[in-house]
Amino acid sequence: MICQECGQETATVHITKIVNGRKSELHLCRRCAQAHDELDFSFEPQFSLHNLLGSLLGESMRGSREALRRSKVQCPSCALTFAQFSQIGRLGCSGCFQAFDEQLTPLLRRIHGSSRHTGKVPRRSQGAIRFARELEKLREDLKLAVQKEEFEKAAELRDRIKAMEKEMKEGEQR
């Protein structure tokens, strides 16, 4: 198929528009498609991670003296400051996680909803991790039940936790 605009080169970009139920097709070569006003084929990312982090950090760092103090925190391993991190959006080394822990925890919570990773689990260790997560959830439920003064439910949860811990110890001894 030949380009509908220049009529010389092979059309490699095919555009179909449907506006108010009317369909229109446009077949263009690469050069004509790039020159077309309504199309943007630059593929330059308009979203960047460092811009996102910078805006999130900027909101939390505006104003206070405490924010100024936090921005001067420096990683002992790579000498990256928190202010530099907020500009470039990347940590310098693994030591930065510990150095900037106080600042990163709220940021991670805001981005991911949690500061703790609960992603995929390797298949070979899936059972043990799932068991540990279930045990942790039961402990949290127990704390909530005690706070709400639901003592019967708390006793039930306590017994389940003890049984799971016993099962875990027996599995380790084998």
C-alpha positions as CSV (number, residue, x, y, z in Angstrom):
1,M,0.0,0.0,0.0
2,I,1.3,3.5,-0.9
3,C,1.4,6.5,1.4
4,Q,-1.8,8.6,1.0
5,E,0.0,11.8,1.6
6,C,3.2,11.7,-0.5
7,G,2.1,8.9,-2.9
8,Q,5.7,7.6,-3.2
9,E,6.8,5.4,-0.3
10,T,5.2,2.3,1.2
11,A,2.7,3.1,3.9
12,T,4.0,1.6,7.2
13,V,1.8,3.5,9.6
14,H,-1.9,2.8,9.5
15,I,-4.3,4.9,11.5
16,T,-8.0,4.2,12.0
17,K,-10.1,6.9,13.6
18,I,-13.7,6.5,14.7
19,V,-15.4,9.9,15.5
20,N,-19.1,10.0,16.1
21,G,-19.5,6.6,14.6
22,R,-17.7,7.6,11.3
23,K,-14.7,5.6,10.5
24,S,-11.7,7.1,8.6
25,E,-8.5,5.4,7.7
26,L,-5.1,7.0,7.0
27,H,-2.1,5.1,5.5
28,L,1.2,6.9,5.8
29,C,4.9,6.3,5.2
30,R,7.2,6.8,8.2
31,R,8.3,10.3,7.1
32,C,4.8,11.6,6.5
33,A,3.6,10.2,9.8
34,Q,6.4,12.0,11.7
35,A,5.5,15.3,9.9
36,H,1.8,14.8,10.7
37,D,0.7,17.3,13.5
38,E,-1.7,15.2,15.4
39,L,0.7,12.2,15.7
40,D,3.6,12.1,18.1
41,F,6.1,9.4,17.3
42,S,9.0,10.7,19.4
43,F,8.5,8.0,22.0
44,E,10.3,10.1,24.6
45,P,9.0,9.1,28.0
46,Q,6.7,11.8,29.4
47,F,6.7,10.1,32.7
48,S,9.9,9.5,34.6
49,L,10.5,7.8,37.9
50,H,12.7,10.6,39.2
51,N,10.0,13.2,38.4
52,L,7.5,11.2,40.3
53,L,9.7,10.7,43.3
54,G,10.8,14.3,43.2
55,S,7.2,15.5,43.3
56,L,6.3,13.1,46.1
57,L,9.3,14.1,48.1
58,G,8.8,17.8,47.3
59,E,5.4,17.7,49.0
60,S,6.7,16.2,52.2
61,M,9.8,18.3,52.3
62,R,8.4,21.8,51.8
63,G,8.9,24.3,54.5
64,S,9.9,22.9,57.9
65,R,13.3,22.9,59.5
66,E,12.9,19.2,60.1
67,A,12.6,18.7,56.3
68,L,15.7,20.8,55.8
69,R,17.6,18.6,58.3
70,R,16.3,15.4,56.6
71,S,17.5,16.6,53.2
72,K,21.1,16.9,54.5
73,V,21.2,13.2,55.7
74,Q,24.0,11.5,53.9
75,C,24.7,7.8,53.1
76,P,28.0,6.8,54.8
77,S,28.8,4.3,52.0
78,C,28.4,6.4,48.8
79,A,28.0,9.9,50.3
80,L,24.7,10.5,48.5
81,T,22.5,13.0,50.3
82,F,18.7,12.7,50.6
83,A,18.4,16.0,48.7
84,Q,20.4,14.5,45.8
85,F,18.2,11.3,45.9
86,S,15.1,13.4,45.7
87,Q,16.4,15.1,42.5
88,I,17.7,12.0,40.7
89,G,15.2,9.5,41.9
90,R,17.8,6.7,42.4
91,L,19.7,5.4,45.5
92,G,23.4,5.2,45.2
93,C,24.0,1.9,47.0
94,S,22.4,-0.7,49.3
95,G,23.6,1.4,52.3
96,C,21.2,4.2,51.2
97,F,18.2,2.1,52.4
98,Q,19.5,2.1,55.9
99,A,20.8,5.7,55.8
100,F,17.5,7.1,54.5
101,D,15.2,4.6,56.3
102,E,13.3,7.4,58.1
103,Q,12.6,9.3,54.9
104,L,12.0,6.2,52.6
105,T,9.4,4.4,54.8
106,P,6.6,7.0,54.4
107,L,7.5,7.4,50.8
108,L,7.2,3.7,50.1
109,R,3.9,3.6,52.0
110,R,2.6,6.4,49.9
111,I,3.6,4.8,46.6
112,H,3.0,1.1,47.3
113,G,0.6,1.1,50.2
114,S,3.1,-0.7,52.4
115,S,6.8,-0.4,53.2
116,R,7.1,-4.2,53.3
117,H,7.5,-6.3,50.2
118,T,4.9,-9.0,49.8
119,G,5.5,-9.9,46.2
120,K,6.1,-13.2,44.5
121,V,7.5,-16.2,46.3
122,P,9.8,-18.8,44.8
123,R,8.0,-22.1,44.4
124,R,10.5,-24.2,46.5
125,S,10.0,-21.9,49.5
126,Q,6.4,-21.1,48.9
127,G,5.0,-23.4,51.7
128,A,7.2,-22.0,54.4
129,I,6.6,-18.4,53.5
130,R,2.9,-18.9,53.2
131,F,2.9,-20.6,56.6
132,A,4.9,-17.7,58.1
133,R,2.5,-15.1,56.6
134,E,-0.5,-17.0,57.9
135,L,1.0,-17.1,61.3
136,E,1.8,-13.4,61.2
137,K,-1.7,-12.6,60.2
138,L,-3.1,-14.7,63.0
139,R,-0.9,-12.8,65.5
140,E,-2.2,-9.5,64.1
141,D,-5.8,-10.8,64.4
142,L,-5.1,-11.8,68.0
143,K,-3.9,-8.3,68.9
144,L,-7.0,-6.8,67.3
145,A,-9.3,-9.2,69.1
146,V,-7.7,-8.3,72.5
147,Q,-8.0,-4.6,71.7
148,K,-11.7,-5.0,70.9
149,E,-12.0,-7.2,74.0
150,E,-13.3,-10.2,72.0
151,F,-11.7,-12.6,74.4
152,E,-13.4,-15.8,73.1
153,K,-12.1,-15.1,69.6
154,A,-8.7,-14.2,71.0
155,A,-8.5,-17.5,72.9
156,E,-9.4,-19.3,69.7
157,L,-6.7,-17.5,67.7
158,R,-4.2,-18.1,70.5
159,D,-4.8,-21.8,70.3
160,R,-4.5,-21.8,66.5
161,I,-1.2,-19.9,66.8
162,K,0.2,-22.4,69.4
163,A,-0.8,-25.3,67.2
164,M,0.9,-23.8,64.1
165,E,4.0,-23.1,66.1
166,K,4.1,-26.6,67.4
167,E,3.7,-27.9,63.9
168,M,6.5,-25.7,62.7
169,K,8.8,-26.9,65.5
170,E,8.0,-30.6,64.6
171,G,8.8,-29.8,61.0
172,E,12.2,-28.4,61.9
173,Q,13.1,-31.4,64.0
174,R,12.6,-33.8,61.1
